[in-house]
Amino acid sequence: MSPPPSPLIDRLQNLYLIYTGVLPAAATFAILLRFGTRAPLIVLVGGLTGVSVYLAALYSYTQLPSHPLPLIILLLDGPLFALLSLRNNFSPFGLAIESYLIDGTAVWIAILLLALVSPLPTPGQRAGSVAFMLAALGVTSALFWPYIEAHILGDWQRTAFLLTGLVEATLTAFPRIRQDQVLRGGEESTRYLVALILLWSVAMIAGSALHDAGVQLWRL
């Protein structure tokens, strides 16, 4: 039986799980505040379903490093690439969106790859899992496409920074989730899921409502 992690490692691991878990809510709030949506019910239902899978896989299956330096790199690499992309156009909302486009999308791709290679489900179940992951990626792409089109396409430097960050994040995310073993569970898992699903719901509703009300927080 391996010894429990040191307090520093435990804090860094929890910080990573909180950061990656909060990302969907922060990015959804930011994107809806800026662009709104014509189909809030679809976004709410699809988002709740997708975020539930995202959070469950992230919390239960992700094998985190047991040394401080890899954990710190894991925490900072996505935001660093997002900051490089934003350069002179920094805003906290842009940072939330672009960090999610890197680290959040990497988690989605890792889950998709796991569904493709896992030997545990039947072929039919694997096909269903892959279809679900592709649908989730499609909804995510549609939700964030207005931002990508307005701020990233046509700027090759921003595109290069984001794609480099996404590739790097995916290459580190997939090996950490590939073991397909439940590493965390129980009441802590339930509290994590309920709290962050509730946070995402509030963020989605608040972002859409503020956009419809004409509130200009995006400029902050």
N, C-alpha and C positions, 0 to 999 in steps of 0.2 A: 504494500500500500504506500503510495507516494505521500510525502509530508505535505501539510497544508502550505499554501503560498504565504510569503511574508506579507506584512501589512501594506508595504509599498506596492507589491505586485497585485495584491487584492484590490487596492484602490484604483490602480491603473486599469485593471481588467474591468472593474465596474464602470469606470469613466468611459471606457471604449463602448461598453454595452449601452450606456446612457446616451452617449453622443450619437452612435449609429441608430439607436432606437428613436431619438428625438428628430433626426434628420427628415424623415418623411413628413412629420407635422410642420416643421419649420419651413421646408421647401413648398409644401402645399399651401400654407398660409401666404407665403410670399408670391407665389405664382398666381393665386386667385386674387390677391389684393391688387396685383398689377394688371392682369388681363381678364379676370372674371371667368365665368363659364356659362354656356347656353344650356347646359344639361346638368344642373346641380344634383338631381336625384341619381343620375347614372354615376356621377363622380362619387357621391356619397356611398352608394351600394357597392360599386366596383372597388372603391378605395378601401372601404372597411374589410372587404373580403381579401384583397391583395395585401393590405398592411398586416392583417392577422397572420397570414402565411409568412410574410417577411419577418415579423417579430418573433414568431414561434421558431422558425429556422435559425434566426440570429441568436436567440437566447439559448435554445436547447442544444444546438448542434455545433456551434462555433468553438473550435479549439484555439484558445488564445495563448500567445507566447508566455513563457514563465520567467523571462528576464526583462529588466526595465527598458533597455535600449530598443529592442524590437517592438515593445508595446508603445513606446513614445513615437517611434517612426510610424507605426500603424495609426496612431491618433492624428499625427500632423501631416502625413503625406497628402491626403486628399485636400484638406484646406489649403496647403501650400500650393498645389497645382491650381486650385481655384483662385487664390490670390494672384498668382502669376498671370492667369488668364484675365482677371479683372484689371490689373495694373492701375492705370490712372482713372478707371471708372468704378472705383470701389463703392459698394454699398452693402450694409449688412444683409439686405434681402437678396442681392446678387450672390453674396458669399454662401448663403443658405442654399440657394438653388443650385449653384455650380458644385458645391460640396456634395449635394445629393446626386447630381448627375454623375459624379465620379464614384463616391463611396457607396451610395444607395444602389445605383445601377450595377455596381460590381457584385453586391450581395445578391441581386436578382439573377444575374448571369450565373453566379456560383450555384444558386438553387436550381436553375435550369440545367446546368451541366451535371449536377448531382442526380437529377431525375433521369438524365440520359444514361448515366453509367452505373447507377446503383443496381446491384443484383437482387435486392430484396423484393421489390414488387413484381407482379406478373407483367408481361409485355403490354397487356391492355391497360393496366394501372399506370405503367410508365408513359404510355401514349397520352393518357388523360392528364397526368402531371405535366408533361411537356406542353400540351395544348394550353393548360391553365397558365403556366409560366409565360408562354408566348403572348397570351391574351393580356396578362398583367403588364408585360413589357410594352405591348401595344398601347394600352390605356395610359401608361406613364409617358410614353413618347407623345401621344396626342395631347396630354395635359400640358406638357412642357414645350411642345413645339413652337408656340408663339414666341416664347423667350428665345429659343434657339434661333428661330428665323430672324428675330429683331436684333439680337445682340451678338450672335456667334457666327452664323453663316456669312461668308464673304470676308471674314477676318481670319486669315490663315494662321496667325500666331495664336489667337484664342482657341481656334479649332485644334491646333497642334498640342497646346498645353492640356486641354480637356481630354483629348484622345489618349495622350501619353499617360495622364493620370488614371484614366479608366482602364487602360491595359495593365498598368502596374498594379492597380487596386484589385483587378480581377485575378491576376496571377498570384496574388497573395491571399485573396479571399477563398478561392476554390480549394486549395490544399487544406485550409483550416476547417472547411465544412465537409470535406470529402469522406471523412471516416464514417459518416452516417451513423453516429452513436449519440444517444441522449446523454449529454454531459451535465445538464442542469435541469431541475424539475421541482416539483412540490409547490408549496405555497408561494415561495419567492417568484417562481415562474408565472404563477397566476397573477400575482400583484403587478409584475412587470408588464404582462400583456394587457391587463385591464387598464392600468394607468396610462399606457402609451396609446392604446386604441382610443380611449376617451380623449386624450390630448389631441390626437389626429382629428377626431370628430369635431372638437371645439375649434381647432385651427381651420378646418375646411369651411365650417359654417361662418366663422368670424371673417375669414379672408374674403369669401364671396359676398357677405353682407356689407362689409366696408367698401368693397369695390362698387357695389350697386348704389351705395350711399354717396359715392363720389369723394370719399376720404383719400387724401393724397399723402399717405404715410410713405409711399415708395421713395419719395425724394429725400427722406431722412438719411 
